[in-house]
Amino acid sequence: MRLAPAALGALVLAATPAAAAFNPVEFFRGRTHGEGTLKIIFQSTKTMSVDSEGSTEKDGTLLLKQVIHEPSKPPRVRYWRMRQTGSHSFAGTLTDAAGPVRVDVNGDEVRIRYTATNNLDFDQLLTPQGPDRVHNVMKIKRFGFTVAHYDEFIRKLD
């Protein structure tokens, strides 16, 4: 019996295990380093870096300390707390956020949304680029208008 190419392809796909969902708590445990560019409307593009160190608390919550390095400014520190609340969702807090941080997992992408204390709305998408690297694309909006973009690659150091 010969199988048509389409039928053979369907069998191969059915036999292939589904890719595991990207878990931000697992990725950010330990040290990571990000290098990116920030483009704010009416301003020149800035190169920035972020050094992070994450640890897991007894209940599974990630505590992530980030040191943000921006040109012509002293480094600033912020803290994330994130815990899994469902099979595809996490809840968290961020010292820069005015309220809760929403984290949704869709396959190998993680979408993070929050409103900052300065009333800017942040919407970022984390996409793995291998086991030790993530691409972070962020849009920052005010009153529904995009006022800034951030594009960063984050690599796991340990």
C-alpha positions in Angstrom: 0.0 0.0 0.0 1.4 3.4 -1.0 0.5 6.5 1.0 0.0 9.8 -0.7 2.5 12.5 0.3 -0.2 14.4 2.2 -1.2 11.3 4.2 2.4 10.5 5.0 3.0 14.1 6.2 -0.1 13.9 8.4 1.2 10.6 10.0 4.6 12.2 10.7 3.0 15.2 12.3 0.7 13.0 14.4 3.7 11.0 15.6 5.7 14.1 16.5 5.3 15.1 20.1 4.0 18.6 20.7 6.6 21.2 21.6 6.6 22.1 25.3 5.2 25.5 26.2 7.8 28.1 27.1 7.9 28.6 30.8 9.2 32.1 31.8 9.8 31.0 35.5 12.1 28.3 34.3 13.9 30.5 31.8 14.5 33.4 34.2 15.7 31.3 37.1 19.4 32.1 37.5 21.3 34.8 35.6 20.3 36.3 32.3 21.6 39.2 30.2 19.6 41.2 27.7 20.8 43.6 25.0 18.3 45.7 23.1 17.3 49.0 21.5 14.7 51.4 22.7 13.0 53.7 20.2 10.9 56.4 21.7 8.8 58.6 19.4 10.7 61.8 18.4 13.9 60.6 20.0 17.0 58.8 18.8 17.3 55.0 19.3 19.1 54.0 22.5 21.0 50.8 23.2 20.2 49.3 26.6 21.1 46.3 28.6 19.4 44.4 31.4 21.1 42.1 33.9 18.7 39.8 35.8 19.0 37.3 38.6 16.0 35.0 39.4 15.3 32.7 42.2 12.3 30.5 43.0 10.6 30.7 46.3 9.2 27.7 48.2 5.7 28.1 46.6 7.2 28.2 43.1 7.0 32.0 42.7 9.8 33.5 40.7 11.5 36.5 42.3 13.5 38.4 39.6 15.8 41.3 40.2 16.7 43.4 37.2 19.3 46.0 36.8 18.6 48.2 33.8 21.4 50.1 32.2 20.3 53.0 30.0 22.8 55.6 28.4 23.3 58.8 30.4 21.3 57.5 33.4 22.4 55.7 36.6 21.4 52.0 36.6 18.0 51.3 38.1 16.7 48.2 39.8 13.3 46.7 39.6 11.7 43.5 40.9 9.3 41.0 39.3 7.3 38.3 41.2 5.6 35.8 39.0 3.7 32.6 39.8 1.9 30.1 37.6 -1.9 30.3 38.0 -3.1 27.9 35.3 -1.7 25.7 32.6 -1.2 28.7 30.3 -1.2 31.6 32.6 0.9 33.4 35.2 0.1 36.3 37.5 2.6 38.7 38.9 3.7 42.0 40.2 6.4 44.5 39.0 7.8 47.4 41.0 7.2 49.6 37.9 3.6 48.5 37.5 0.5 50.3 38.8 -1.3 47.0 39.2 -1.1 43.3 38.4 1.0 41.9 35.6 -0.8 39.5 33.2 1.2 36.7 31.6 -0.3 34.4 29.1 1.5 31.4 27.4 0.5 30.5 23.8 2.7 27.6 22.7 6.2 28.8 22.7 5.3 32.5 23.1 4.7 34.4 26.3 2.7 37.7 26.3 3.2 40.0 29.2 0.9 43.0 29.8 0.8 45.7 32.4 0.2 49.4 33.0 3.2 51.3 34.5 3.0 53.8 37.3 3.4 56.6 34.7 0.2 55.4 32.9 2.0 53.8 30.0 0.6 50.4 28.7 3.3 47.7 28.1 2.7 44.8 25.9 5.6 42.4 25.3 6.1 39.1 23.5 8.8 36.7 24.5 9.7 34.1 21.8 12.4 31.5 22.5 15.3 31.4 19.9 16.7 28.1 21.3 17.2 26.8 24.8 19.3 29.7 26.1 18.0 32.7 24.2 14.7 34.6 24.0 13.6 37.5 21.7 11.7 40.2 23.6 9.6 42.6 21.5 7.7 45.3 23.5 5.3 48.0 22.5 4.6 50.9 24.8 1.4 52.8 24.4 -0.2 56.0 25.9 -3.9 56.6 25.3 -3.9 53.8 22.7 -1.1 55.2 20.6 2.3 53.5 20.3 5.0 55.8 21.7 7.9 53.5 22.0 9.3 50.1 20.9 11.9 47.9 22.6 13.6 45.0 20.8 15.9 42.8 22.9 17.6 39.5 22.9 18.0 37.8 26.3 20.5 35.0 26.9 20.7 32.7 29.8 24.0 32.8 31.5 23.6 29.8 33.8 
